[in-house]
Amino acid sequence: MAKLTSLLTLEWVKFTGELSNVRRVRTGPGTGRARGRGRHRKSPYSVLVINQRQVVDYALQRRALLAEVRSGRVGSYEACDASPYLLRAAKFHGRAGDQPCPICRQEPLTLVSWVYGDELKHVAGSARSPEELARMAGLFAEFTVYDVEVCRACHWNHLVRSYVLGTGEPADGPRRTAGR
């Protein structure tokens, strides 16, 4: 499982180009002390790990939907149904990727990150850039990020992954509501 997570993390970093919320972790042989020497040596198998919790990858659902589209069981009009709001968010907040669209193969996919959480208030349900996500991860205790890939040419869209970011610490004291 750890190997799969690290591969997905590296793929995500390659797709987004974002390294601000990434740390290097030593894995594999040579991660402990070097033989006969009292110092650590860097492992050739080190990987990048993003500080995310509860990561859910939707690659299997994506692969199944694409197989159904290619076999003709699902029409491309059903799969390419991005809303105007999602297309606008892809234009202004999205990060261009290097993978072509699996349906039209004309334009590279754009990755859009949506944030949701009780603590976010009016910011919840909006698209955010990687820089904003890194800043928000230090400000809020917990919020969920949904990464959606979008083709701006044919309107293909699919949920890529979801994960939880934040400090992980409970909020400061009880929250006041409008009724109190």
N, CA and C atoms as a LAMMPS dump frame, in Angstrom:
ITEM: TIMESTEP
0
ITEM: NUMBER OF ATOMS
540
ITEM: BOX BOUNDS ff ff ff
-5.0000000000000000e+02 5.0000000000000000e+02
-5.0000000000000000e+02 5.0000000000000000e+02
-5.0000000000000000e+02 5.0000000000000000e+02
ITEM: ATOMS id mol type element x y z
1 1 1 N 0.819 -1.197 0
2 1 2 C 0 0 0
3 1 3 C 0.859 1.256 0
4 2 1 N 1.955 1.234 0.773
5 2 2 C 2.828 2.406 0.842
6 2 3 C 3.474 2.677 -0.507
7 3 1 N 3.837 1.612 -1.213
8 3 2 C 4.458 1.782 -2.522
9 3 3 C 3.468 2.404 -3.498
10 4 1 N 2.193 1.954 -3.463
11 4 2 C 1.162 2.511 -4.32
12 4 3 C 0.929 3.977 -4.002
13 5 1 N 0.874 4.321 -2.72
14 5 2 C 0.673 5.712 -2.316
15 5 3 C 1.812 6.593 -2.796
16 6 1 N 3.048 6.106 -2.676
17 6 2 C 4.181 6.922 -3.112
18 6 3 C 4.18 7.088 -4.627
19 7 1 N 3.771 6.057 -5.374
20 7 2 C 3.69 6.201 -6.825
21 7 3 C 2.623 7.202 -7.218
22 8 1 N 1.46 7.156 -6.544
23 8 2 C 0.403 8.122 -6.825
24 8 3 C 0.843 9.531 -6.464
25 9 1 N 1.586 9.66 -5.384
26 9 2 C 2.09 10.962 -4.97
27 9 3 C 3.046 11.517 -6.009
28 10 1 N 3.962 10.686 -6.489
29 10 2 C 4.897 11.149 -7.519
30 10 3 C 4.162 11.525 -8.793
31 11 1 N 3.134 10.738 -9.162
32 11 2 C 2.35 11.048 -10.343
33 11 3 C 1.623 12.378 -10.171
34 12 1 N 1.069 12.621 -8.959
35 12 2 C 0.367 13.867 -8.685
36 12 3 C 1.317 15.053 -8.767
37 13 1 N 2.52 14.907 -8.226
38 13 2 C 3.503 15.985 -8.254
39 13 3 C 3.918 16.264 -9.691
40 14 1 N 4.087 15.212 -10.502
41 14 2 C 4.438 15.418 -11.906
42 14 3 C 3.312 16.13 -12.636
43 15 1 N 2.046 15.762 -12.337
44 15 2 C 0.9 16.349 -13.016
45 15 3 C 0.727 17.812 -12.643
46 16 1 N 0.875 18.121 -11.357
47 16 2 C 0.62 19.486 -10.907
48 16 3 C 1.862 20.355 -10.904
49 17 1 N 3.044 19.765 -10.736
50 17 2 C 4.269 20.542 -10.645
51 17 3 C 4.406 21.245 -9.313
52 18 1 N 3.581 20.892 -8.332
53 18 2 C 3.551 21.575 -7.048
54 18 3 C 4.37 20.813 -6.024
55 19 1 N 5.352 21.478 -5.435
56 19 2 C 6.225 20.841 -4.466
57 19 3 C 6.239 21.546 -3.122
58 20 1 N 5.336 22.504 -2.888
59 20 2 C 5.408 23.282 -1.657
60 20 3 C 4.996 22.482 -0.422
61 21 1 N 4.1 21.507 -0.574
62 21 2 C 3.602 20.752 0.568
63 21 3 C 4.152 19.321 0.526
64 22 1 N 5.411 19.191 0.154
65 22 2 C 6.016 17.882 -0.052
66 22 3 C 7.244 17.76 0.829
67 23 1 N 7.428 16.591 1.403
68 23 2 C 8.636 16.348 2.18
69 23 3 C 9.289 15.082 1.663
70 24 1 N 10.575 14.932 1.871
71 24 2 C 11.306 13.767 1.403
72 24 3 C 11.414 12.764 2.544
73 25 1 N 11.097 11.498 2.251
74 25 2 C 11.118 10.439 3.24
75 25 3 C 12.04 9.339 2.756
76 26 1 N 12.859 8.811 3.65
77 26 2 C 13.75 7.726 3.279
78 26 3 C 13.036 6.396 3.414
79 27 1 N 13.16 5.555 2.366
80 27 2 C 12.595 4.211 2.408
81 27 3 C 13.58 3.252 1.788
82 28 1 N 13.347 1.967 1.978
83 28 2 C 14.158 0.95 1.323
84 28 3 C 15.468 0.709 2.046
85 29 1 N 16.393 -0.042 1.38
86 29 2 C 17.665 -0.368 2.014
87 29 3 C 18.503 0.881 2.247
88 30 1 N 19.237 0.872 3.332
89 30 2 C 20.131 1.985 3.62
90 30 3 C 19.467 3.139 4.326
91 31 1 N 18.278 2.933 4.871
92 31 2 C 17.598 4.055 5.526
93 31 3 C 18.09 4.262 6.947
94 32 1 N 18.672 3.256 7.527
95 32 2 C 19.176 3.384 8.901
96 32 3 C 20.606 3.879 8.901
97 33 1 N 21.371 3.419 9.85
98 33 2 C 22.762 3.824 9.938
99 33 3 C 23.606 3.05 8.934
100 34 1 N 24.591 3.715 8.407
101 34 2 C 25.513 3.04 7.5
102 34 3 C 26.388 2.088 8.312
103 35 1 N 26.761 0.97 7.706
104 35 2 C 27.545 -0.034 8.421
105 35 3 C 28.892 0.507 8.859
106 36 1 N 29.17 0.368 10.145
107 36 2 C 30.474 0.742 10.662
108 36 3 C 30.678 2.231 10.835
109 37 1 N 29.751 3.027 10.403
110 37 2 C 29.888 4.479 10.522
111 37 3 C 28.751 5.012 11.368
112 38 1 N 28.973 6.057 12.069
113 38 2 C 27.975 6.609 12.965
114 38 3 C 27.119 7.674 12.326
115 39 1 N 26.969 7.688 11.02
116 39 2 C 26.166 8.735 10.38
117 39 3 C 25.145 8.116 9.43
118 40 1 N 24.139 8.904 9.101
119 40 2 C 23.119 8.442 8.16
120 40 3 C 23.61 8.707 6.752
121 41 1 N 23.234 7.832 5.841
122 41 2 C 23.503 8.107 4.432
123 41 3 C 22.177 8.166 3.694
124 42 1 N 22.124 8.935 2.635
125 42 2 C 20.892 9.118 1.892
126 42 3 C 20.589 7.867 1.078
127 43 1 N 19.353 7.42 1.141
128 43 2 C 18.934 6.233 0.421
129 43 3 C 18.697 6.554 -1.046
130 44 1 N 19.073 5.656 -1.938
131 44 2 C 18.751 5.884 -3.344
132 44 3 C 17.265 5.676 -3.631
133 45 1 N 16.527 5.147 -2.66
134 45 2 C 15.111 4.858 -2.84
135 45 3 C 14.219 5.872 -2.143
136 46 1 N 14.689 7.073 -1.922
137 46 2 C 13.851 8.054 -1.237
138 46 3 C 12.715 8.489 -2.159
139 47 1 N 11.567 8.792 -1.572
140 47 2 C 10.383 9.186 -2.332
141 47 3 C 9.804 10.463 -1.744
142 48 1 N 8.96 11.115 -2.54
143 48 2 C 8.267 12.312 -2.083
144 48 3 C 6.912 11.931 -1.516
145 49 1 N 6.552 12.486 -0.364
146 49 2 C 5.269 12.203 0.264
147 49 3 C 4.613 13.535 0.601
148 50 1 N 3.379 13.705 0.15
149 50 2 C 2.624 14.915 0.451
150 50 3 C 1.898 14.699 1.769
151 51 1 N 1.825 15.713 2.602
152 51 2 C 1.177 15.603 3.909
153 51 3 C -0.339 15.6 3.736
154 52 1 N -0.866 14.461 3.3
155 52 2 C -2.292 14.302 3.109
156 52 3 C -2.777 13.161 3.991
157 53 1 N -4.061 13.217 4.342
158 53 2 C -4.68 12.143 5.108
159 53 3 C -5.906 11.654 4.355
160 54 1 N -6.264 10.412 4.599
161 54 2 C -7.477 9.817 4.037
162 54 3 C -7.554 9.993 2.526
163 55 1 N -6.514 9.606 1.823
164 55 2 C -6.464 9.736 0.368
165 55 3 C -7.311 8.645 -0.273
166 56 1 N -8.201 9.045 -1.182
167 56 2 C -9.019 8.108 -1.946
168 56 3 C -8.743 8.377 -3.416
169 57 1 N -8.311 7.336 -4.136
170 57 2 C -8.01 7.458 -5.559
171 57 3 C -9.16 6.85 -6.351
172 58 1 N -9.6 7.528 -7.396
173 58 2 C -10.732 7.091 -8.191
174 58 3 C -10.307 6.574 -9.563
175 59 1 N -9.095 6.05 -9.676
176 59 2 C -8.56 5.57 -10.948
177 59 3 C -9.344 4.367 -11.478
178 60 1 N -9.795 3.48 -10.606
179 60 2 C -10.545 2.312 -11.065
180 60 3 C -11.899 2.715 -11.647
181 61 1 N -12.574 3.665 -11.011
182 61 2 C -13.843 4.158 -11.56
183 61 3 C -13.621 4.825 -12.909
184 62 1 N -12.55 5.585 -13.023
185 62 2 C -12.223 6.27 -14.274
186 62 3 C -11.964 5.256 -15.375
187 63 1 N -11.17 4.245 -15.062
188 63 2 C -10.83 3.219 -16.039
189 63 3 C -12.088 2.472 -16.485
190 64 1 N -13 2.161 -15.556
191 64 2 C -14.237 1.465 -15.9
192 64 3 C -15.127 2.329 -16.796
193 65 1 N -15.246 3.615 -16.483
194 65 2 C -16.054 4.51 -17.305
195 65 3 C -15.475 4.641 -18.708
196 66 1 N -14.162 4.768 -18.819
197 66 2 C -13.538 4.869 -20.142
198 66 3 C -13.73 3.585 -20.943
199 67 1 N -13.679 2.431 -20.277
200 67 2 C -13.918 1.16 -20.97
201 67 3 C -15.348 1.091 -21.49
202 68 1 N -16.31 1.578 -20.702
203 68 2 C -17.705 1.585 -21.141
204 68 3 C -17.925 2.545 -22.303
205 69 1 N -17.249 3.69 -22.299
206 69 2 C -17.364 4.642 -23.402
207 69 3 C -16.78 4.036 -24.676
208 70 1 N -15.619 3.397 -24.553
209 70 2 C -14.972 2.802 -25.734
210 70 3 C -15.759 1.623 -26.283
211 71 1 N -16.46 0.891 -25.416
212 71 2 C -17.245 -0.257 -25.885
213 71 3 C -18.604 0.172 -26.443
214 72 1 N -19.021 1.385 -26.19
215 72 2 C -20.284 1.884 -26.702
216 72 3 C -21.447 1.744 -25.736
217 73 1 N -21.237 1.184 -24.559
218 73 2 C -22.319 1.043 -23.575
219 73 3 C -22.727 2.397 -22.996
220 74 1 N -21.779 3.343 -22.945
221 74 2 C -22.052 4.697 -22.459
222 74 3 C -21.65 5.666 -23.563
223 75 1 N -22.543 6.579 -23.879
224 75 2 C -22.246 7.567 -24.916
225 75 3 C -21.284 8.628 -24.413
226 76 1 N -20.517 9.193 -25.323
227 76 2 C -19.564 10.231 -24.919
228 76 3 C -20.28 11.474 -24.413
229 77 1 N -21.516 11.694 -24.856
230 77 2 C -22.289 12.837 -24.365
231 77 3 C -22.606 12.688 -22.875
232 78 1 N -22.706 11.433 -22.386
233 78 2 C -22.954 11.212 -20.96
234 78 3 C -21.683 11.415 -20.134
235 79 1 N -20.543 11.073 -20.716
236 79 2 C -19.277 11.203 -19.986
237 79 3 C -18.734 12.625 -20.047
238 80 1 N -19.049 13.335 -21.105
239 80 2 C -18.533 14.698 -21.297
240 80 3 C -19.619 15.693 -20.906
241 81 1 N -19.824 15.849 -19.616
242 81 2 C -20.938 16.66 -19.121
243 81 3 C -20.499 17.704 -18.1
244 82 1 N -19.344 18.308 -18.294
245 82 2 C -18.845 19.305 -17.342
246 82 3 C -19.754 20.53 -17.333
247 83 1 N -20.025 21.021 -16.157
248 83 2 C -20.877 22.201 -16.018
249 83 3 C -20.089 23.457 -16.417
250 84 1 N -20.782 24.514 -16.775
251 84 2 C -20.093 25.766 -17.105
252 84 3 C -19.239 26.287 -15.945
253 85 1 N -19.709 26.065 -14.71
254 85 2 C -18.956 26.511 -13.53
255 85 3 C -17.625 25.763 -13.424
256 86 1 N -17.647 24.454 -13.682
257 86 2 C -16.424 23.652 -13.65
258 86 3 C -15.468 24.072 -14.767
259 87 1 N -15.996 24.339 -15.947
260 87 2 C -15.149 24.781 -17.067
261 87 3 C -14.514 26.137 -16.778
262 88 1 N -15.271 27.033 -16.165
263 88 2 C -14.741 28.342 -15.796
264 88 3 C -13.653 28.204 -14.729
265 89 1 N -13.876 27.324 -13.757
266 89 2 C -12.869 27.078 -12.72
267 89 3 C -11.61 26.482 -13.325
268 90 1 N -11.759 25.602 -14.312
269 90 2 C -10.593 25.025 -14.984
270 90 3 C -9.807 26.1 -15.721
271 91 1 N -10.501 27.052 -16.288
272 91 2 C -9.834 28.123 -17.029
273 91 3 C -9.036 29.045 -16.108
274 92 1 N -9.607 29.398 -14.958
275 92 2 C -8.974 30.394 -14.1
276 92 3 C -8.184 29.818 -12.919
277 93 1 N -8.549 28.637 -12.418
278 93 2 C -7.878 28.072 -11.242
279 93 3 C -7.17 26.761 -11.511
280 94 1 N -7.344 26.199 -12.702
281 94 2 C -6.802 24.877 -13.002
282 94 3 C -5.309 24.897 -13.292
283 95 1 N -4.728 23.702 -13.165
284 95 2 C -3.311 23.501 -13.471
285 95 3 C -3.224 22.591 -14.676
286 96 1 N -2.552 23.044 -15.699
287 96 2 C -2.436 22.255 -16.932
288 96 3 C -1.572 21.025 -16.687
289 97 1 N -2.006 19.92 -17.246
290 97 2 C -1.262 18.676 -17.126
291 97 3 C -0.622 18.314 -18.449
292 98 1 N 0.084 17.211 -18.452
293 98 2 C 0.744 16.774 -19.677
294 98 3 C 0.04 15.589 -20.315
295 99 1 N -1.034 15.071 -19.701
296 99 2 C -1.783 13.954 -20.257
297 99 3 C -2.876 14.478 -21.178
298 100 1 N -3.029 13.87 -22.373
299 100 2 C -4.117 14.301 -23.253
300 100 3 C -5.456 13.767 -22.763
301 101 1 N -6.526 14.371 -23.22
302 101 2 C -7.871 13.944 -22.857
303 101 3 C -8.101 12.52 -23.376
304 102 1 N -8.643 11.622 -22.553
305 102 2 C -8.86 10.248 -23.011
306 102 3 C -10.006 10.105 -24.008
307 103 1 N -10.85 11.122 -24.15
308 103 2 C -11.982 11.049 -25.075
309 103 3 C -11.63 11.673 -26.424
310 104 1 N -11.243 12.947 -26.429
311 104 2 C -10.993 13.648 -27.707
312 104 3 C -9.524 13.657 -28.104
313 105 1 N -8.627 13.481 -27.172
314 105 2 C -7.169 13.479 -27.398
315 105 3 C -6.67 14.754 -28.099
316 106 1 N -7.391 15.864 -27.935
317 106 2 C -7.021 17.123 -28.574
318 106 3 C -6.262 18.045 -27.642
319 107 1 N -6.702 18.111 -26.417
320 107 2 C -6.177 19.102 -25.482
321 107 3 C -5.706 18.402 -24.213
322 108 1 N -4.652 18.917 -23.574
323 108 2 C -4.24 18.307 -22.295
324 108 3 C -5.282 18.569 -21.214
325 109 1 N -5.374 17.628 -20.284
326 109 2 C -6.322 17.758 -19.181
327 109 3 C -5.892 18.849 -18.22
328 110 1 N -6.848 19.458 -17.573
329 110 2 C -6.616 20.479 -16.56
330 110 3 C -7.091 19.918 -15.229
331 111 1 N -6.297 20.092 -14.171
332 111 2 C -6.652 19.6 -12.845
333 111 3 C -7.159 20.761 -11.999
334 112 1 N -8.369 20.597 -11.441
335 112 2 C -8.993 21.617 -10.597
336 112 3 C -9.175 21.036 -9.201
337 113 1 N -8.807 21.792 -8.172
338 113 2 C -8.948 21.359 -6.778
339 113 3 C -10.088 22.124 -6.114
340 114 1 N -11.082 21.374 -5.616
341 114 2 C -12.228 21.945 -4.919
342 114 3 C -12.082 21.682 -3.438
343 115 1 N -12.429 22.651 -2.595
344 115 2 C -12.292 22.497 -1.146
345 115 3 C -13.665 22.519 -0.486
346 116 1 N -13.81 21.649 0.531
347 116 2 C -15.036 21.584 1.323
348 116 3 C -14.66 21.339 2.774
349 117 1 N -15.398 21.946 3.69
350 117 2 C -15.167 21.729 5.108
351 117 3 C -16.014 22.661 5.945
352 118 1 N -16.367 22.205 7.134
353 118 2 C -17.203 23.007 8.028
354 118 3 C -16.513 24.295 8.442
355 119 1 N -15.226 24.224 8.637
356 119 2 C -14.474 25.369 9.134
357 119 3 C -14.25 26.447 8.063
358 120 1 N -14.411 26.091 6.792
359 120 2 C -14.105 27.018 5.698
360 120 3 C -15.163 28.096 5.489
361 121 1 N -16.37 27.849 5.938
362 121 2 C -17.496 28.782 5.809
363 121 3 C -17.742 29.164 4.354
364 122 1 N -17.588 30.436 3.965
365 122 2 C -17.909 30.887 2.61
366 122 3 C -16.91 30.406 1.559
367 123 1 N -15.756 29.936 1.953
368 123 2 C -14.752 29.446 1.015
369 123 3 C -15.092 28.025 0.546
370 124 1 N -15.899 27.298 1.315
371 124 2 C -16.251 25.918 0.973
372 124 3 C -16.965 25.871 -0.373
373 125 1 N -16.609 24.879 -1.17
374 125 2 C -17.23 24.709 -2.476
375 125 3 C -16.603 25.539 -3.563
376 126 1 N -15.397 26.007 -3.336
377 126 2 C -14.727 26.825 -4.349
378 126 3 C -13.457 26.147 -4.836
379 127 1 N -13.015 26.536 -6.021
380 127 2 C -11.779 26.011 -6.601
381 127 3 C -10.598 26.8 -6.051
382 128 1 N -9.503 26.11 -5.782
383 128 2 C -8.316 26.743 -5.208
384 128 3 C -7.053 26.273 -5.918
385 129 1 N -6.048 27.138 -5.968
386 129 2 C -4.752 26.822 -6.575
387 129 3 C -3.887 26.076 -5.56
388 130 1 N -2.8 25.428 -5.998
389 130 2 C -1.923 24.719 -5.058
390 130 3 C -1.331 25.638 -3.991
391 131 1 N -1.026 26.868 -4.347
392 131 2 C -0.482 27.818 -3.373
393 131 3 C -1.508 28.115 -2.29
394 132 1 N -2.756 28.303 -2.704
395 132 2 C -3.817 28.563 -1.733
396 132 3 C -4.068 27.345 -0.852
397 133 1 N -3.983 26.143 -1.431
398 133 2 C -4.165 24.921 -0.63
399 133 3 C -3.081 24.802 0.431
400 134 1 N -1.843 25.108 0.064
401 134 2 C -0.747 25.036 1.036
402 134 3 C -0.955 26.043 2.162
403 135 1 N -1.412 27.243 1.825
404 135 2 C -1.676 28.265 2.839
405 135 3 C -2.837 27.854 3.733
406 136 1 N -3.897 27.332 3.128
407 136 2 C -5.069 26.914 3.884
408 136 3 C -4.76 25.726 4.798
409 137 1 N -3.843 24.846 4.371
410 137 2 C -3.48 23.682 5.178
411 137 3 C -2.855 24.104 6.503
412 138 1 N -2.213 25.264 6.527
413 138 2 C -1.636 25.769 7.768
414 138 3 C -2.602 26.571 8.616
415 139 1 N -3.714 27.018 8.015
416 139 2 C -4.667 27.857 8.736
417 139 3 C -5.826 27.086 9.36
418 140 1 N -6.325 26.083 8.67
419 140 2 C -7.527 25.381 9.108
420 140 3 C -7.177 24.014 9.676
421 141 1 N -8.016 23.538 10.59
422 141 2 C -7.77 22.248 11.233
423 141 3 C -7.963 21.096 10.261
424 142 1 N -9.036 21.132 9.476
425 142 2 C -9.304 20.015 8.576
426 142 3 C -10.267 20.438 7.486
427 143 1 N -9.949 20.094 6.245
428 143 2 C -10.852 20.292 5.123
429 143 3 C -10.526 19.265 4.052
430 144 1 N -11.506 18.971 3.217
431 144 2 C -11.356 17.952 2.182
432 144 3 C -11.128 18.623 0.838
433 145 1 N -10.205 18.063 0.071
434 145 2 C -9.883 18.555 -1.264
435 145 3 C -10.29 17.485 -2.266
436 146 1 N -10.987 17.896 -3.31
437 146 2 C -11.375 16.994 -4.389
438 146 3 C -10.681 17.482 -5.665
439 147 1 N -9.82 16.64 -6.245
440 147 2 C -9.137 16.968 -7.495
441 147 3 C -9.943 16.391 -8.652
442 148 1 N -10.321 17.253 -9.6
443 148 2 C -11.12 16.857 -10.749
444 148 3 C -10.328 17.179 -12.012
445 149 1 N -10.245 16.205 -12.938
446 149 2 C -9.603 16.474 -14.221
447 149 3 C -10.675 16.902 -15.214
448 150 1 N -10.358 17.898 -16.029
449 150 2 C -11.321 18.491 -16.948
450 150 3 C -10.662 18.696 -18.302
451 151 1 N -11.376 18.362 -19.371
452 151 2 C -10.948 18.718 -20.725
453 151 3 C -11.793 19.906 -21.152
454 152 1 N -11.149 20.995 -21.465
455 152 2 C -11.895 22.198 -21.832
456 152 3 C -12.403 22.138 -23.258
457 153 1 N -11.921 21.179 -24.065
458 153 2 C -12.375 21.055 -25.447
459 153 3 C -13.676 20.251 -25.55
460 154 1 N -13.697 19.023 -24.984
461 154 2 C -14.874 18.156 -25.125
462 154 3 C -15.717 18.068 -23.858
463 155 1 N -15.297 18.724 -22.776
464 155 2 C -16.02 18.796 -21.498
465 155 3 C -15.976 17.498 -20.69
466 156 1 N -14.99 16.616 -20.974
467 156 2 C -14.777 15.425 -20.139
468 156 3 C -14.38 15.885 -18.751
469 157 1 N -14.903 15.235 -17.714
470 157 2 C -14.484 15.528 -16.352
471 157 3 C -14.639 14.275 -15.518
472 158 1 N -13.733 14.104 -14.59
473 158 2 C -13.806 12.963 -13.692
474 158 3 C -13.056 13.277 -12.407
475 159 1 N -13.585 12.782 -11.298
476 159 2 C -12.938 12.939 -10.001
477 159 3 C -11.692 12.061 -9.971
478 160 1 N -10.529 12.667 -9.701
479 160 2 C -9.266 11.938 -9.702
480 160 3 C -8.972 11.378 -8.319
481 161 1 N -9.031 12.24 -7.307
482 161 2 C -8.754 11.8 -5.934
483 161 3 C -9.342 12.81 -4.963
484 162 1 N -9.516 12.34 -3.728
485 162 2 C -9.915 13.229 -2.645
486 162 3 C -8.996 12.949 -1.468
487 163 1 N -8.74 13.969 -0.676
488 163 2 C -7.872 13.828 0.49
489 163 3 C -8.177 14.941 1.476
490 164 1 N -7.706 14.74 2.689
491 164 2 C -7.926 15.702 3.768
492 164 3 C -6.621 16.436 4.029
493 165 1 N -6.7 17.742 4.131
494 165 2 C -5.561 18.591 4.498
495 165 3 C -5.917 19.358 5.762
496 166 1 N -4.932 19.983 6.348
497 166 2 C -5.139 20.809 7.527
498 166 3 C -4.121 20.496 8.594
499 167 1 N -4.197 21.238 9.663
500 167 2 C -3.239 21.06 10.754
501 167 3 C -3.538 19.819 11.57
502 168 1 N -4.783 19.346 11.562
503 168 2 C -5.161 18.18 12.331
504 168 3 C -5.449 18.486 13.785
505 169 1 N -5.313 19.737 14.178
506 169 2 C -5.568 20.149 15.549
507 169 3 C -7.001 20.655 15.646
508 170 1 N -7.677 20.4 16.762
509 170 2 C -9.046 20.896 16.902
510 170 3 C -9.085 22.421 16.913
511 171 1 N -10.225 22.959 16.524
512 171 2 C -10.393 24.417 16.475
513 171 3 C -10.3 25.008 17.886
514 172 1 N -9.999 26.289 17.975
515 172 2 C -9.853 26.988 19.255
516 172 3 C -11.214 27.248 19.878
517 173 1 N -11.598 26.457 20.862
518 173 2 C -12.821 26.694 21.618
519 173 3 C -14.085 26.419 20.822
520 174 1 N -15.241 26.601 21.467
521 174 2 C -16.515 26.333 20.797
522 174 3 C -16.844 27.437 19.801
523 175 1 N -17.52 27.045 18.748
524 175 2 C -17.951 28.008 17.714
525 175 3 C -19.281 28.603 18.087
526 176 1 N -19.46 29.874 17.78
527 176 2 C -20.754 30.517 18.009
528 176 3 C -21.587 30.39 16.75
529 177 1 N -22.851 30.198 16.932
530 177 2 C -23.773 30.142 15.798
531 177 3 C -24.63 31.398 15.805
532 178 1 N -25.4 31.581 14.759
533 178 2 C -26.211 32.795 14.642
534 178 3 C -27.293 32.846 15.718
535 179 1 N -27.765 31.682 16.179
536 179 2 C -28.847 31.638 17.161
537 179 3 C -28.389 31.934 18.578
538 180 1 N -27.105 31.877 18.864
539 180 2 C -26.642 32.067 20.251
540 180 3 C -26.146 33.447 20.489
